[in-house]
Amino acid sequence: MDLNKLNEVGFLDMDIDPSIDLFFEINKLKKEKNAIVLAHYYQEPDIQDIADYIGDSLGLAQKAEKTDADIIVFAGVHFMAETAKILNPKKKVLLPDLKAGCSLSDSCPPHLFKLFKDKHPDHLVISYINCSAGIKALSDIICTSSNARLIVESLPKDQNIIFAPDKNLGAYINKETGRSMLLWNGVCMVHELFSLEKIIRLKSRHPDAKLIAHPECEDAVLNIADFIGSTTQLLKFTEEDDSNLFIVATEAGILHRMQQNAPAKTFIAAPPDNACACNDCPHMKLNTLEKLYLCMKYEQPEIIMDEDLRVASRIPIDRMMELSRKLGIRG
C-alpha cells in the first residue's frame, strides 16, 4: 500500500472483511496507539457511539488542547482536524477522509479575504472557527457559535469589527448585541437549505412543538424559532425544557445525541428546501466507521501543516481559549 498516495486521497474503495467487529477493533487500536477519537455532533451515529468525546467546535477545540493522547483522530471536517493540529504540533492528527471539507470554509478564500481586510485597516477581525488556517492567520480572535456573542460583547462598543465567514451568524450577533459588524458574505450550505414555508406548515401540524435553530440559519427561520443556540446549547435545551416535541433546524446528526439524552422526547428534523428532504452535511457524512478503522490502523491520512502558518493561526485561537476561560464558557 502506498501510504503517501493514501494521504493525498484518503480511503476510497478499500474492501474490509465484513466479519470484522469494527467497534472492537477501533477500541483495541485506541488502547494500542494511545489514540483518542474526537467526533462532532454531526457525525453518523456509529461514529458518535465509538468516540471518546463528542462536542461542538468549541468543546472539540478545548478537548484537543488538553488531551495527552499521542494520536488524535478527528471525526469531523478538515478545518476541525486542522485546528487540532494547530494546537498539538507534536501529535499525529488524523482525519478519516481528507475530502471532508466545509462549504462555509470554502466560501471564504484567504487571498480574497485579505483584500477585503486590507480595505478596512481600522477593523479588528473576528472569525468563526469554521474557516481555514489561512483565514485564522488573518484574524485577531476566533470564535464559535457558543461564545461569539460574549466575545463580541467583551470588546469596546466603539471597536470596528469584521466578522467572517458566516454572514447569518454575524447578522444574528449584530442583532443581539446592537453592533454593526462588517460581515463577510459566507454561508453554510446545510443551514441555508431550510424551508421557511415547510417549517411553518410543520409547526401548524404540531402546535405544541418548539422550533430550535442554530444561528447559522437564515434570519427568517431564526425569527420564528423558540430557541437559538450552538449545537451544545440546543442539546442542553432539549434536555432541560418541559416540551416533549422539538423541530430541529440544524444538521440532522445532532438528533442521535438528542434522542439518547432525552429518550422520552420526540425530535423532528426541520425540512429543507430540496427534493430529497434531507439536511445532512455531505462533507461530515464522508467519514464512515470503516474509514475511521482504516485511518487508525494505517495512521493515515495525516494532517500536515506549514509551521509558519500553524504558528500564525494559533494566535487568535489562543485568544479565544483565554477569553472563553475568563468568561466561563464551555463547549
C-alpha contacts under 8 A as a table, 3 or more apart, distances in Angstrom:
res1	aa1	res2	aa2	distance
2	D	5	K	5.43
2	D	6	L	6.17
3	L	6	L	4.67
3	L	7	N	6.07
3	L	300	Q	7.15
4	N	7	N	5.23
4	N	8	E	6.79
5	K	8	E	5.21
5	K	9	V	6.58
6	L	9	V	5.35
6	L	10	G	5.10
6	L	11	F	6.75
6	L	300	Q	6.99
6	L	301	P	6.53
7	N	10	G	5.60
7	N	98	L	7.87
7	N	300	Q	5.76
7	N	301	P	4.21
7	N	302	E	6.36
8	E	98	L	7.48
8	E	301	P	7.24
9	V	12	L	7.56
9	V	97	D	7.81
9	V	98	L	6.67
9	V	99	K	7.56
9	V	301	P	7.98
10	G	96	P	7.00
10	G	97	D	5.25
10	G	98	L	5.81
10	G	99	K	7.65
10	G	300	Q	7.43
10	G	301	P	5.77
11	F	14	M	6.43
11	F	96	P	7.42
11	F	97	D	6.66
11	F	291	K	6.16
11	F	294	L	7.39
11	F	295	C	7.71
16	I	20	I	7.71
16	I	290	E	7.51
17	D	20	I	5.74
20	I	25	E	7.68
21	D	24	F	5.41
21	D	25	E	6.23
22	L	25	E	5.03
22	L	26	I	5.91
22	L	289	L	7.32
22	L	290	E	7.29
22	L	293	Y	6.78
23	F	26	I	5.31
23	F	27	N	6.16
23	F	50	I	6.68
24	F	27	N	5.29
24	F	28	K	6.17
25	E	28	K	5.01
25	E	29	L	6.17
25	E	293	Y	7.38
26	I	29	L	5.06
26	I	30	K	6.19
26	I	50	I	7.92
26	I	292	L	7.93
26	I	293	Y	5.73
26	I	296	M	7.41
27	N	30	K	5.08
27	N	31	K	6.57
27	N	50	I	7.73
28	K	31	K	5.33
28	K	32	E	6.20
29	L	32	E	4.97
29	L	33	K	5.85
29	L	34	N	7.92
29	L	35	A	7.45
29	L	296	M	6.78
29	L	297	K	7.02
30	K	33	K	5.50
30	K	34	N	5.52
30	K	35	A	4.60
30	K	36	I	6.36
30	K	37	V	7.96
30	K	296	M	7.98
31	K	34	N	5.20
31	K	35	A	6.76
32	E	35	A	7.83
33	K	70	D	7.26
33	K	71	I	7.11
34	N	69	A	5.43
34	N	70	D	5.62
34	N	71	I	6.50
35	A	69	A	5.36
35	A	70	D	5.89
35	A	71	I	4.47
35	A	72	I	5.80
35	A	73	V	7.01
36	I	51	A	7.79
36	I	52	D	6.24
36	I	69	A	6.04
36	I	71	I	6.39
36	I	72	I	5.21
36	I	73	V	6.04
37	V	50	I	7.82
37	V	51	A	5.01
37	V	52	D	5.35
37	V	53	Y	6.80
37	V	72	I	6.22
37	V	73	V	4.76
37	V	74	F	6.01
37	V	75	A	6.97
38	L	51	A	5.83
38	L	52	D	6.11
38	L	53	Y	5.13
38	L	54	I	6.11
38	L	55	G	7.97
38	L	60	L	6.90
38	L	72	I	7.26
38	L	73	V	6.21
38	L	74	F	5.05
38	L	75	A	5.91
39	A	43	Q	6.69
39	A	47	I	7.14
39	A	48	Q	6.21
39	A	51	A	5.97
39	A	52	D	7.89
39	A	53	Y	6.29
39	A	54	I	4.86
39	A	55	G	6.66
39	A	60	L	7.73
39	A	74	F	6.12
39	A	75	A	4.53
39	A	76	G	5.90
40	H	43	Q	5.75
40	H	48	Q	7.63
40	H	54	I	5.52
40	H	55	G	5.26
40	H	56	D	5.82
40	H	57	S	7.47
40	H	60	L	7.50
40	H	75	A	6.56
40	H	76	G	5.55
41	Y	48	Q	7.12
41	Y	54	I	6.08
41	Y	55	G	5.80
41	Y	56	D	6.44
41	Y	231	T	7.48
41	Y	253	G	6.02
41	Y	254	I	5.16
41	Y	257	R	7.28
42	Y	76	G	7.78
42	Y	251	E	6.21
42	Y	252	A	6.82
42	Y	253	G	4.05
42	Y	254	I	5.55
42	Y	281	C	7.71
42	Y	284	M	6.56
42	Y	285	K	7.97
43	Q	47	I	6.28
43	Q	48	Q	6.29
43	Q	75	A	7.06
43	Q	76	G	6.73
43	Q	253	G	5.78
43	Q	284	M	6.00
43	Q	285	K	6.29
43	Q	287	N	7.49
44	E	47	I	5.60
44	E	48	Q	6.46
44	E	253	G	6.21
44	E	285	K	6.58
44	E	287	N	7.98
44	E	288	T	7.29
45	P	48	Q	5.04
45	P	49	D	6.12
45	P	253	G	7.32
45	P	256	H	6.26
46	D	49	D	5.09
46	D	50	I	6.38
46	D	289	L	6.58
47	I	50	I	5.24
47	I	51	A	6.07
47	I	75	A	7.45
47	I	288	T	7.10
47	I	289	L	5.90
48	Q	51	A	5.27
48	Q	54	I	6.57
51	A	54	I	6.54
53	Y	60	L	7.86
53	Y	63	K	7.95
54	I	60	L	7.38
55	G	58	L	7.66
55	G	59	G	5.26
55	G	60	L	5.54
55	G	232	T	6.88
55	G	331	G	6.82
56	D	59	G	5.36
56	D	60	L	5.98
56	D	230	S	7.60
56	D	231	T	6.02
56	D	232	T	6.07
56	D	331	G	6.34
57	S	60	L	5.21
57	S	61	A	6.13
57	S	80	M	7.31
57	S	129	I	7.18
57	S	144	T	6.45
57	S	331	G	7.44
58	L	61	A	5.17
58	L	62	Q	6.18
58	L	144	T	5.94
58	L	146	S	6.90
58	L	330	R	7.28
58	L	331	G	4.93
59	G	62	Q	5.09
59	G	63	K	6.10
59	G	330	R	6.52
59	G	331	G	3.70
60	L	63	K	5.06
60	L	64	A	6.01
60	L	331	G	7.44
61	A	64	A	5.07
61	A	65	E	6.13
61	A	80	M	7.88
61	A	83	T	7.01
61	A	84	A	6.55
62	Q	65	E	5.15
62	Q	66	K	6.50
62	Q	321	M	7.52
62	Q	331	G	7.58
63	K	66	K	5.28
63	K	67	T	6.07
64	A	67	T	5.48
64	A	72	I	7.72
64	A	84	A	5.57
64	A	87	L	7.14
64	A	88	N	7.60
65	E	84	A	7.25
65	E	87	L	5.80
65	E	88	N	6.98
69	A	72	I	6.68
69	A	91	K	7.97
70	D	91	K	5.62
70	D	92	K	6.63
71	I	91	K	5.95
71	I	92	K	4.88
71	I	93	V	5.90
71	I	94	L	7.48
72	I	84	A	7.79
72	I	91	K	7.25
72	I	92	K	6.26
72	I	93	V	4.75
72	I	94	L	6.19
73	V	81	A	7.98
73	V	93	V	5.88
73	V	94	L	4.72
73	V	95	L	6.03
73	V	96	P	7.68
73	V	296	M	7.39
74	F	77	V	7.89
74	F	80	M	7.34
74	F	81	A	5.48
74	F	93	V	7.16
74	F	94	L	6.04
74	F	95	L	5.27
74	F	96	P	7.43
75	A	95	L	6.40
75	A	96	P	6.72
75	A	287	N	6.72
75	A	292	L	7.62
76	G	80	M	6.38
76	G	81	A	7.18
76	G	95	L	7.54
76	G	100	A	7.39
76	G	284	M	5.81
76	G	287	N	7.36
77	V	80	M	5.61
77	V	81	A	6.70
77	V	95	L	7.75
77	V	100	A	4.87
77	V	101	G	5.34
77	V	102	C	6.58
77	V	283	H	6.75
77	V	284	M	5.88
78	H	81	A	5.29
78	H	82	E	6.02
78	H	95	L	7.23
78	H	98	L	6.62
78	H	99	K	7.60
78	H	100	A	5.78
78	H	101	G	5.22
78	H	102	C	7.32
79	F	82	E	4.85
79	F	83	T	6.06
79	F	101	G	7.29
79	F	102	C	7.60
79	F	105	S	7.72
79	F	130	N	6.53
79	F	131	C	6.24
79	F	132	S	5.62
79	F	133	A	7.30
80	M	83	T	5.07
80	M	84	A	6.44
80	M	130	N	7.67
81	A	84	A	5.04
81	A	85	K	6.35
81	A	93	V	6.75
81	A	94	L	7.12
81	A	95	L	6.42
81	A	303	I	7.07
82	E	85	K	5.05
82	E	86	I	6.19
82	E	132	S	7.93
82	E	133	A	7.15
82	E	303	I	6.55
82	E	305	M	7.95
83	T	86	I	4.96
83	T	87	L	6.36
83	T	133	A	7.57
84	A	87	L	5.21
84	A	88	N	6.04
84	A	93	V	7.05
85	K	88	N	4.83
85	K	89	P	5.46
85	K	91	K	7.33
85	K	92	K	7.70
85	K	93	V	5.99
85	K	303	I	6.96
85	K	304	I	7.96
85	K	305	M	7.75
86	I	89	P	5.97
86	I	310	R	5.33
86	I	311	V	7.32
86	I	313	S	7.19
86	I	314	R	5.95
87	L	314	R	6.86
88	N	91	K	5.45
89	P	92	K	7.89
92	K	302	E	6.94
92	K	303	I	7.64
93	V	302	E	5.77
93	V	303	I	5.63
94	L	295	C	7.02
94	L	296	M	7.84
94	L	299	E	6.78
94	L	300	Q	6.22
94	L	301	P	5.73
94	L	302	E	4.52
94	L	303	I	5.92
95	L	98	L	6.15
95	L	295	C	7.23
95	L	300	Q	7.55
95	L	301	P	5.96
95	L	302	E	6.45
95	L	303	I	7.07
96	P	287	N	5.87
96	P	288	T	7.67
96	P	291	K	5.32
96	P	292	L	5.15
96	P	294	L	7.78
96	P	295	C	5.34
96	P	300	Q	7.59
96	P	301	P	6.57
97	D	100	A	5.62
97	D	286	L	6.55
97	D	287	N	5.85
97	D	291	K	7.09
97	D	301	P	7.17
98	L	101	G	7.44
98	L	301	P	6.79
99	K	283	H	7.37
99	K	286	L	7.54
100	A	283	H	4.57
100	A	284	M	6.07
100	A	285	K	7.89
100	A	286	L	5.90
100	A	287	N	7.20
101	G	105	S	7.77
101	G	106	D	7.83
101	G	283	H	5.55
101	G	284	M	7.75
102	C	105	S	5.24
102	C	106	D	6.13
102	C	130	N	7.66
102	C	188	C	7.87
102	C	283	H	6.32
103	S	106	D	4.99
103	S	107	S	6.19
103	S	187	V	7.41
103	S	188	C	5.71
103	S	189	M	6.05
104	L	107	S	5.14
104	L	108	C	7.15
104	L	130	N	6.68
104	L	131	C	7.04
104	L	165	P	6.91
104	L	166	D	6.86
104	L	186	G	6.10
104	L	187	V	5.18
104	L	188	C	4.57
104	L	189	M	7.11
105	S	108	C	5.72
105	S	109	P	7.74
105	S	130	N	5.74
105	S	131	C	4.26
105	S	132	S	5.96
105	S	165	P	7.18
106	D	109	P	6.34
106	D	131	C	7.69
107	S	165	P	7.32
107	S	185	N	7.90
107	S	186	G	5.24
107	S	187	V	6.92
108	C	112	L	7.35
108	C	113	F	6.46
108	C	131	C	7.42
108	C	135	I	7.68
108	C	164	A	7.90
108	C	165	P	6.00
108	C	184	W	7.89
108	C	186	G	6.41
109	P	112	L	5.58
109	P	113	F	6.15
109	P	135	I	7.61
110	P	113	F	4.98
110	P	114	K	6.00
110	P	132	S	7.99
110	P	134	G	5.54
110	P	135	I	5.39
110	P	138	L	7.90
111	H	114	K	5.28
111	H	115	L	6.68
112	L	115	L	5.26
112	L	116	F	6.43
113	F	116	F	4.92
113	F	117	K	6.04
113	F	135	I	7.52
114	K	117	K	4.96
114	K	118	D	6.01
114	K	138	L	7.13
115	L	118	D	5.15
115	L	119	K	6.58
116	F	119	K	5.47
116	F	120	H	7.14
117	K	120	H	5.39
117	K	121	P	6.66
117	K	123	H	7.88
117	K	125	V	7.98
117	K	162	I	7.78
118	D	121	P	5.59
120	H	123	H	5.66
122	D	160	N	6.71
123	H	159	Q	7.32
123	H	160	N	4.69
123	H	161	I	4.84
123	H	162	I	6.00
124	L	139	S	7.76
124	L	140	D	6.30
124	L	159	Q	7.39
124	L	160	N	6.19
124	L	161	I	4.77
124	L	162	I	6.09
125	V	138	L	7.66
125	V	139	S	4.94
125	V	140	D	5.16
125	V	141	I	6.57
125	V	161	I	5.77
125	V	162	I	4.78
125	V	163	F	6.11
125	V	164	A	7.66
126	I	139	S	5.97
126	I	140	D	6.00
126	I	141	I	4.88
126	I	142	I	5.63
126	I	143	C	6.84
126	I	161	I	6.95
126	I	162	I	6.16
126	I	163	F	5.05
126	I	164	A	6.53
127	S	131	C	7.50
127	S	135	I	7.55
127	S	136	K	6.87
127	S	139	S	6.18
127	S	140	D	7.92
127	S	141	I	6.48
127	S	142	I	4.92
127	S	143	C	6.12
127	S	163	F	5.69
127	S	164	A	4.67
127	S	165	P	6.34
128	Y	131	C	6.63
128	Y	142	I	5.72
128	Y	143	C	4.88
128	Y	144	T	5.46
128	Y	145	S	7.51
128	Y	148	A	7.80
128	Y	163	F	7.65
128	Y	164	A	6.10
128	Y	165	P	6.37
128	Y	166	D	7.10
129	I	136	K	7.74
129	I	142	I	5.77
129	I	143	C	5.69
129	I	144	T	5.59
130	N	144	T	7.90
130	N	165	P	7.74
131	C	135	I	6.15
131	C	136	K	6.90
131	C	165	P	7.04
132	S	135	I	5.35
132	S	136	K	6.39
133	A	136	K	4.87
133	A	137	A	6.08
133	A	309	L	7.07
133	A	310	R	7.24
133	A	313	S	5.70
134	G	137	A	5.24
134	G	138	L	6.64
134	G	309	L	7.14
134	G	313	S	7.15
135	I	138	L	5.09
135	I	139	S	6.39
135	I	313	S	7.84
136	K	139	S	5.06
136	K	140	D	7.97
136	K	142	I	6.97
136	K	312	A	7.80
136	K	313	S	4.85
136	K	314	R	7.65
136	K	316	P	6.77
136	K	317	I	7.77
137	A	309	L	6.79
137	A	312	A	4.93
137	A	313	S	3.94
137	A	314	R	7.44
137	A	315	I	7.68
137	A	316	P	7.46
138	L	313	S	7.60
139	S	142	I	6.95
139	S	313	S	7.90
139	S	316	P	6.25
140	D	315	I	7.68
140	D	316	P	5.13
141	I	315	I	7.92
141	I	316	P	4.24
141	I	317	I	6.48
141	I	319	R	5.91
141	I	320	M	5.90
142	I	316	P	5.35
142	I	317	I	5.34
142	I	319	R	7.34
142	I	320	M	5.50
143	C	146	S	7.92
143	C	147	N	6.09
143	C	148	A	5.17
143	C	151	I	7.27
143	C	317	I	7.93
143	C	320	M	6.10
144	T	147	N	5.44
144	T	148	A	5.53
145	S	148	A	5.40
145	S	149	R	7.87
145	S	169	L	7.53
145	S	215	P	7.27
145	S	229	G	7.27
145	S	230	S	5.19
146	S	149	R	7.85
146	S	229	G	7.19
146	S	230	S	5.28
146	S	232	T	7.65
146	S	233	Q	7.34
146	S	329	I	7.68
146	S	330	R	7.98
146	S	331	G	6.80
147	N	150	L	5.49
147	N	151	I	6.06
147	N	324	S	7.02
147	N	329	I	6.65
148	A	151	I	5.22
148	A	152	V	6.17
148	A	173	I	7.34
149	R	152	V	5.24
149	R	153	E	6.11
149	R	173	I	5.77
149	R	176	E	7.68
149	R	177	T	7.25
150	L	153	E	4.97
150	L	154	S	6.04
150	L	327	L	7.62
151	I	154	S	5.11
151	I	155	L	6.95
151	I	320	M	7.89
151	I	323	L	7.06
151	I	324	S	7.90
152	V	155	L	5.60
152	V	177	T	7.97
153	E	156	P	7.53
153	E	157	K	7.69
153	E	177	T	6.89
155	L	159	Q	6.84
156	P	159	Q	5.39
157	K	179	R	7.51
160	N	181	M	6.80
161	I	181	M	5.04
161	I	182	L	6.18
162	I	181	M	5.64
162	I	182	L	4.65
162	I	183	L	5.94
162	I	184	W	7.45
163	F	166	D	7.65
163	F	167	K	7.73
163	F	170	G	6.08
163	F	181	M	6.24
163	F	182	L	6.00
163	F	183	L	5.01
163	F	184	W	6.32
164	A	167	K	6.96
164	A	170	G	7.39
164	A	183	L	6.10
164	A	184	W	5.00
164	A	185	N	7.79
164	A	186	G	7.32
165	P	183	L	7.51
165	P	184	W	5.35
165	P	185	N	6.70
165	P	186	G	4.96
165	P	187	V	7.19
166	D	169	L	5.54
166	D	170	G	6.18
166	D	183	L	7.68
166	D	184	W	6.77
166	D	185	N	6.78
166	D	186	G	4.73
166	D	187	V	5.03
166	D	188	C	7.21
166	D	216	E	6.99
167	K	170	G	4.92
167	K	171	A	5.90
167	K	183	L	5.59
167	K	184	W	5.95
167	K	185	N	5.44
167	K	186	G	5.57
167	K	187	V	6.28
167	K	216	E	7.97
168	N	171	A	5.09
168	N	172	Y	6.16
168	N	187	V	6.94
168	N	215	P	6.74
168	N	216	E	5.16
168	N	217	C	6.28
168	N	218	E	5.82
168	N	219	D	6.95
169	L	172	Y	5.08
169	L	173	I	6.23
169	L	215	P	5.18
169	L	216	E	4.87
169	L	217	C	7.60
170	G	173	I	5.13
170	G	174	N	6.14
170	G	181	M	7.36
170	G	183	L	6.34
171	A	174	N	4.97
171	A	175	K	6.16
171	A	183	L	7.58
172	Y	175	K	5.09
172	Y	176	E	6.18
172	Y	215	P	6.52
172	Y	219	D	7.49
173	I	176	E	5.05
173	I	177	T	5.94
173	I	179	R	7.64
174	N	177	T	5.35
174	N	178	G	5.40
174	N	179	R	4.67
174	N	180	S	5.73
174	N	181	M	6.45
175	K	178	G	5.44
175	K	179	R	7.06
187	V	191	H	7.84
187	V	192	E	7.01
187	V	216	E	7.52
188	C	191	H	5.54
188	C	192	E	6.18
188	C	216	E	6.97
189	M	192	E	5.22
189	M	193	L	6.44
189	M	281	C	7.94
190	V	193	L	5.44
190	V	194	F	7.58
190	V	250	T	7.50
190	V	251	E	6.66
190	V	279	N	6.08
190	V	280	D	6.96
190	V	281	C	6.01
191	H	194	F	6.25
191	H	214	H	7.83
191	H	216	E	5.87
191	H	217	C	4.75
191	H	218	E	7.24
191	H	249	A	7.57
191	H	250	T	6.26
191	H	251	E	7.46
192	E	216	E	7.84
192	E	217	C	5.98
192	E	218	E	6.26
193	L	272	P	4.95
193	L	273	D	5.45
193	L	274	N	7.33
193	L	279	N	7.51
194	F	199	I	7.84
194	F	217	C	7.66
194	F	221	V	7.76
194	F	249	A	7.28
194	F	270	A	6.85
194	F	271	P	5.92
194	F	272	P	3.82
194	F	273	D	5.60
194	F	279	N	7.91
195	S	198	K	5.29
195	S	199	I	6.15
195	S	271	P	6.22
195	S	272	P	4.91
195	S	273	D	4.71
196	L	199	I	5.12
196	L	200	I	6.13
196	L	220	A	6.92
196	L	221	V	5.98
197	E	200	I	5.24
197	E	201	R	6.32
198	K	201	R	5.07
198	K	202	L	6.09
198	K	271	P	6.22
198	K	272	P	7.65
198	K	273	D	7.83
199	I	202	L	4.94
199	I	203	K	6.10
199	I	270	A	6.31
199	I	271	P	6.32
200	I	203	K	5.06
200	I	204	S	6.20
201	R	204	S	5.08
201	R	205	R	6.43
202	L	205	R	5.17
202	L	206	H	6.24
203	K	206	H	4.89
203	K	207	P	5.49
203	K	208	D	7.99
203	K	209	A	6.65
203	K	211	L	7.91
204	S	207	P	5.42
206	H	209	A	5.49
208	D	243	S	7.67
208	D	245	L	6.95
209	A	243	S	7.19
209	A	244	N	7.50
209	A	245	L	4.74
209	A	246	F	5.07
209	A	247	I	6.46
210	K	225	A	7.53
210	K	226	D	5.80
210	K	227	F	7.87
210	K	243	S	7.17
210	K	245	L	6.50
210	K	246	F	4.84
210	K	247	I	6.01
211	L	224	I	7.58
211	L	225	A	4.98
211	L	226	D	5.29
211	L	227	F	6.78
211	L	246	F	5.88
211	L	247	I	4.67
211	L	248	V	6.11
211	L	249	A	7.26
212	I	225	A	5.57
212	I	226	D	5.78
212	I	227	F	4.77
212	I	228	I	5.79
212	I	229	G	7.78
212	I	234	L	6.86
212	I	246	F	6.98
212	I	247	I	6.23
212	I	248	V	5.24
212	I	249	A	6.02
213	A	217	C	6.92
213	A	221	V	7.66
213	A	222	L	6.54
213	A	225	A	6.28
213	A	227	F	6.41
213	A	228	I	4.89
213	A	229	G	6.50
213	A	234	L	7.55
213	A	248	V	6.16
213	A	249	A	4.51
213	A	250	T	6.12
214	H	217	C	5.88
214	H	228	I	5.66
214	H	229	G	5.26
214	H	230	S	5.64
214	H	231	T	6.87
214	H	234	L	7.69
214	H	249	A	6.41
214	H	250	T	5.69
215	P	218	E	7.73
215	P	222	L	7.09
215	P	228	I	6.15
215	P	229	G	6.23
215	P	230	S	7.08
217	C	221	V	6.45
217	C	222	L	6.56
217	C	249	A	7.61
217	C	250	T	7.76
218	E	221	V	5.63
218	E	222	L	6.45
219	D	222	L	4.93
219	D	223	N	5.98
220	A	223	N	5.26
220	A	224	I	7.06
221	V	224	I	5.67
221	V	225	A	6.43
222	L	225	A	5.04
222	L	228	I	7.02
225	A	228	I	6.65
227	F	234	L	7.78
228	I	234	L	7.29
229	G	232	T	7.68
229	G	233	Q	5.18
229	G	234	L	5.52
230	S	233	Q	4.99
230	S	234	L	5.99
231	T	234	L	5.08
231	T	235	L	6.14
231	T	250	T	7.94
231	T	254	I	7.38
232	T	235	L	5.07
232	T	236	K	6.24
232	T	331	G	6.50
233	Q	236	K	5.12
233	Q	237	F	6.09
234	L	237	F	5.09
234	L	238	T	6.34
235	L	238	T	5.41
235	L	239	E	6.52
235	L	254	I	7.82
235	L	257	R	7.73
235	L	258	M	5.97
236	K	239	E	5.17
236	K	240	E	6.27
237	F	240	E	5.27
237	F	241	D	5.66
238	T	241	D	5.52
238	T	243	S	7.80
238	T	246	F	7.57
238	T	258	M	7.11
238	T	262	A	7.48
239	E	258	M	7.63
239	E	261	N	6.68
239	E	262	A	5.85
243	S	246	F	7.42
244	N	264	A	7.49
244	N	265	K	4.71
244	N	266	T	6.11
245	L	265	K	6.02
245	L	266	T	4.83
245	L	267	F	5.93
245	L	268	I	7.79
246	F	266	T	6.41
246	F	267	F	4.96
246	F	268	I	6.14
247	I	267	F	6.03
247	I	268	I	4.75
247	I	269	A	5.82
247	I	270	A	5.59
248	V	252	A	7.82
248	V	255	L	7.90
248	V	267	F	6.87
248	V	268	I	6.04
248	V	269	A	5.03
248	V	270	A	5.26
249	A	269	A	6.54
249	A	270	A	4.94
250	T	254	I	7.74
250	T	269	A	7.79
250	T	270	A	7.51
250	T	279	N	7.64
251	E	254	I	6.49
251	E	279	N	5.76
251	E	280	D	5.55
251	E	281	C	6.49
252	A	255	L	5.69
252	A	269	A	6.08
252	A	279	N	5.94
252	A	280	D	5.67
253	G	256	H	6.01
253	G	257	R	7.81
253	G	280	D	7.11
254	I	257	R	5.53
254	I	258	M	6.31
255	L	258	M	4.90
255	L	259	Q	5.99
255	L	267	F	6.68
255	L	269	A	7.60
256	H	259	Q	5.33
256	H	260	Q	6.32
257	R	260	Q	5.00
257	R	261	N	6.15
258	M	261	N	5.23
258	M	262	A	5.97
258	M	263	P	7.82
258	M	267	F	7.73
259	Q	262	A	5.15
259	Q	263	P	4.93
259	Q	264	A	7.88
259	Q	265	K	7.06
259	Q	266	T	7.45
259	Q	267	F	7.29
260	Q	263	P	5.54
262	A	265	K	5.65
263	P	266	T	7.80
269	A	279	N	7.68
270	A	279	N	7.88
271	P	277	A	6.01
271	P	278	C	7.07
271	P	279	N	7.25
272	P	277	A	5.84
272	P	278	C	6.53
272	P	279	N	6.15
273	D	277	A	7.17
274	N	277	A	5.66
274	N	278	C	7.51
280	D	284	M	7.96
280	D	285	K	7.37
281	C	284	M	5.37
281	C	285	K	6.27
282	P	285	K	5.17
282	P	286	L	6.45
283	H	286	L	5.40
283	H	287	N	7.94
284	M	287	N	6.31
285	K	288	T	7.03
287	N	291	K	6.35
287	N	292	L	7.05
288	T	291	K	5.20
288	T	292	L	6.16
289	L	292	L	4.97
289	L	293	Y	6.25
290	E	293	Y	5.21
290	E	294	L	6.35
291	K	294	L	5.10
291	K	295	C	5.83
292	L	295	C	5.05
292	L	296	M	6.26
293	Y	296	M	5.28
293	Y	297	K	6.11
294	L	297	K	4.95
294	L	298	Y	6.05
294	L	299	E	7.81
294	L	300	Q	7.89
295	C	298	Y	5.58
295	C	299	E	5.29
295	C	300	Q	5.07
295	C	301	P	6.47
296	M	299	E	4.94
296	M	300	Q	7.12
299	E	302	E	6.94
305	M	309	L	7.26
305	M	310	R	6.45
306	D	309	L	5.40
306	D	310	R	6.16
307	E	310	R	4.92
307	E	311	V	6.14
308	D	311	V	5.26
308	D	312	A	6.23
309	L	312	A	5.15
309	L	313	S	5.99
310	R	313	S	5.22
310	R	314	R	6.12
311	V	314	R	5.26
311	V	315	I	6.91
312	A	315	I	5.83
313	S	316	P	6.40
313	S	317	I	7.03
314	R	317	I	5.10
314	R	318	D	6.07
315	I	318	D	5.26
315	I	319	R	6.41
316	P	319	R	4.96
316	P	320	M	6.30
317	I	320	M	5.03
317	I	321	M	6.20
318	D	321	M	5.00
318	D	322	E	6.07
319	R	322	E	5.18
319	R	323	L	6.08
320	M	323	L	5.10
320	M	324	S	5.96
321	M	324	S	5.04
321	M	325	R	6.22
322	E	325	R	5.11
322	E	326	K	6.22
323	L	326	K	5.01
323	L	327	L	5.97
324	S	327	L	5.07
324	S	328	G	5.78
324	S	329	I	4.87
324	S	330	R	7.16
325	R	328	G	4.99
325	R	329	I	6.22
325	R	330	R	7.93
326	K	329	I	7.86
